[in-house]
Amino acid sequence: MSLQDVRKEINFCHKVKLPIIGVVENMSGFICPKCKKESQIFPPTTGGAEVMCQDLKIPLLGKVPLDPHIEMAFASIGGHQSRQSWERLADGSIPMWNE
C-alpha cells in the first residue's frame, strides 16, 4: 500500500473517530536469503513511513522487511531477522490492546 493510500486511510479514521494504534511499515527492506543482508528495493522518496508518522503524530510501531522465508521464520525456533521484526512489533503493540 502506498503512503498516499495510508494517509487517506488515516484521514478516514480521523473523520469517523476511529482510534489509530499506529503504523507498520511492511516491505521496509529485502533480506537476502543467502547472505542475510538487508537491501532497500523500495527506497523511500519522501522519507517513508517514519516521516509520515512524525508529520501526522502517529506512532510507527515497527518496520517489517520483505523476506522470502517469512513462513519458515515463524515456524522456526531460531532468531531469524523477520521473526525478530514481528516479535518487536508484537511486544510493543499488545499492551495497547488492553487499554
VOPAGU-2260 file (C-alpha; in pm, 1 decimal, decimal comma):
REM VOPAGU-2260
SITE   aa  ch    i         X         Y         Z
SITE  MET   A    0       0,0       0,0       0,0
SITE  SER   A    1     146,4     338,9     -89,9
SITE  LEU   A    2     196,1     613,7     165,0
SITE  GLN   A    3     -66,0     819,0     -18,1
SITE  ASP   A    4    -318,8     540,0      41,2
SITE  VAL   A    5    -217,7     515,3     405,6
SITE  ARG   A    6    -266,0     890,1     450,9
SITE  LYS   A    7    -617,1     858,5     303,0
SITE  GLU   A    8    -698,3     576,4     544,3
SITE  ILE   A    9    -565,1     777,6     838,3
SITE  ASN   A   10    -779,7    1075,1     735,4
SITE  PHE   A   11   -1081,5     845,3     713,0
SITE  CYS   A   12   -1012,1     707,5    1062,0
SITE  HIS   A   13    -989,6    1062,3    1199,5
SITE  LYS   A   14   -1320,5    1159,3    1032,4
SITE  VAL   A   15   -1510,0     866,3    1179,6
SITE  LYS   A   16   -1327,0     897,2    1513,5
SITE  LEU   A   17   -1168,8     552,7    1485,0
SITE  PRO   A   18    -862,8     530,4    1712,3
SITE  ILE   A   19    -532,3     459,9    1539,7
SITE  ILE   A   20    -286,2     244,8    1728,3
SITE  GLY   A   21      -5,1     316,2    1484,7
SITE  VAL   A   22     150,3     227,2    1152,7
SITE  VAL   A   23     353,8     -76,1    1049,1
SITE  GLU   A   24     583,9     -28,6     753,7
SITE  ASN   A   25     568,4    -351,5     556,1
SITE  MET   A   26     834,9    -443,9     299,1
SITE  SER   A   27    1070,2    -188,5     452,1
SITE  GLY   A   28    1364,3    -372,7     302,0
SITE  PHE   A   29    1455,7    -705,2     148,0
SITE  ILE   A   30    1654,3    -965,8     336,0
SITE  CYS   A   31    1866,0   -1180,2     106,1
SITE  PRO   A   32    1805,8   -1545,5     186,7
SITE  LYS   A   33    2170,6   -1629,5     118,1
SITE  CYS   A   34    2377,8   -1353,8     278,9
SITE  LYS   A   35    2110,1   -1227,2     525,3
SITE  LYS   A   36    2188,4    -863,4     440,4
SITE  GLU   A   37    1905,5    -613,8     410,7
SITE  SER   A   38    1869,7    -405,0      95,0
SITE  GLN   A   39    1630,1    -123,3      13,8
SITE  ILE   A   40    1446,4    -234,8    -300,6
SITE  PHE   A   41    1173,8      25,2    -245,6
SITE  PRO   A   42    1375,5     323,3    -119,6
SITE  PRO   A   43    1157,2     594,8      33,8
SITE  THR   A   44    1145,0     906,1    -182,5
SITE  THR   A   45     967,4    1124,8      73,7
SITE  GLY   A   46    1104,1     983,4     398,2
SITE  GLY   A   47     885,1     675,7     413,2
SITE  ALA   A   48     653,0     575,8     693,0
SITE  GLU   A   49     880,1     723,9     956,8
SITE  VAL   A   50     846,1    1081,1     827,6
SITE  MET   A   51     475,2    1034,8     757,0
SITE  CYS   A   52     417,3     918,5    1114,8
SITE  GLN   A   53     611,9    1214,0    1252,6
SITE  ASP   A   54     409,8    1454,5    1036,2
SITE  LEU   A   55      77,4    1300,3    1141,2
SITE  LYS   A   56     181,3    1243,1    1504,7
SITE  ILE   A   57     104,6     870,5    1484,9
SITE  PRO   A   58     333,6     605,1    1634,1
SITE  LEU   A   59     544,4     399,5    1397,9
SITE  LEU   A   60     502,2      56,3    1555,4
SITE  GLY   A   61     763,5    -119,6    1350,0
SITE  LYS   A   62     923,2    -196,8    1018,0
SITE  VAL   A   63     894,9    -545,4     872,2
SITE  PRO   A   64    1126,3    -644,8     588,2
SITE  LEU   A   65    1024,4    -841,9     281,7
SITE  ASP   A   66    1160,0   -1189,3     342,2
SITE  PRO   A   67    1117,2   -1485,4     108,3
SITE  HIS   A   68    1138,7   -1721,2     404,5
SITE  ILE   A   69     892,7   -1547,8     635,2
SITE  GLU   A   70     671,4   -1853,3     672,3
SITE  MET   A   71     969,5   -2060,5     780,9
SITE  ALA   A   72    1076,3   -1780,3    1013,5
SITE  PHE   A   73     756,4   -1806,5    1214,6
SITE  ALA   A   74     781,4   -2183,7    1232,8
SITE  SER   A   75    1146,5   -2190,1    1330,4
SITE  ILE   A   76    1284,0   -2156,6    1678,5
SITE  GLY   A   77    1593,5   -1959,9    1577,5
SITE  GLY   A   78    1640,1   -1583,2    1582,2
SITE  HIS   A   79    1552,7   -1510,2    1219,1
SITE  GLN   A   80    1551,7   -1138,1    1128,9
SITE  SER   A   81    1190,7   -1126,9    1007,3
SITE  ARG   A   82    1069,0   -1317,3    1309,4
SITE  GLN   A   83    1254,1   -1070,1    1531,0
SITE  SER   A   84    1085,6    -778,6    1349,7
SITE  TRP   A   85     741,3    -926,8    1406,2
SITE  GLU   A   86     820,4   -1008,1    1770,0
SITE  ARG   A   87     935,1    -649,1    1834,7
SITE  LEU   A   88     614,1    -526,9    1674,8
SITE  ALA   A   89     400,2    -757,7    1887,0
SITE  ASP   A   90     589,0    -673,5    2205,6
SITE  GLY   A   91     519,9    -304,7    2152,5
SITE  SER   A   92     157,5    -337,8    2040,2
SITE  ILE   A   93      -2,5    -595,4    2263,7
SITE  PRO   A   94     -20,6    -377,3    2579,5
SITE  MET   A   95    -215,4    -116,7    2378,5
SITE  TRP   A   96    -497,5    -365,3    2312,7
SITE  ASN   A   97    -561,3    -396,1    2684,6
SITE  GLU   A   98    -613,4     -23,1    2739,7
